[in-house]
Amino acid sequence: MNSRRILHVTGSIELLTLIGMLANLATVHLPAISHILGPLHGLVYTATVVAAILVMNGMHRVWLLALVPGVGGLLAAQAVPQAVD
């Protein structure tokens, strides 16, 4: 699996967990969903940032974009040049 694909997958999961948490907050606000999605989102966010740091190869822009909550992994995936893949 190439570096762009890893960042895209982790970024997508990060965004989906954030959407799930916000949807739960806006609708029924079940604590069980918050207890599951909250730590999962934090774990995936951290994994996205760590993956971006490992992939960066001297490109600080990649991991700085990964720090953006929610969409950072997807932004970082787009910032990785084709030659790094």
Sequence and secondary structure as in RCSB ss.txt:
>XXXX:A:sequence
MNSRRILHVTGSIELLTLIGMLANLATVHLPAISHILGPLHGLVYTATVVAAILVMNGMHRVWLLALVPGVGGLL
AAQAVPQAVD
>XXXX:A:secstr
  HHHHHHHHHHHHHHHHHHHHHHHHTT  HHHHHHHHHHHHHHHHHHHHHHHHH TT HHHHHHHTSTTTHHHH
HHHHS GGG 
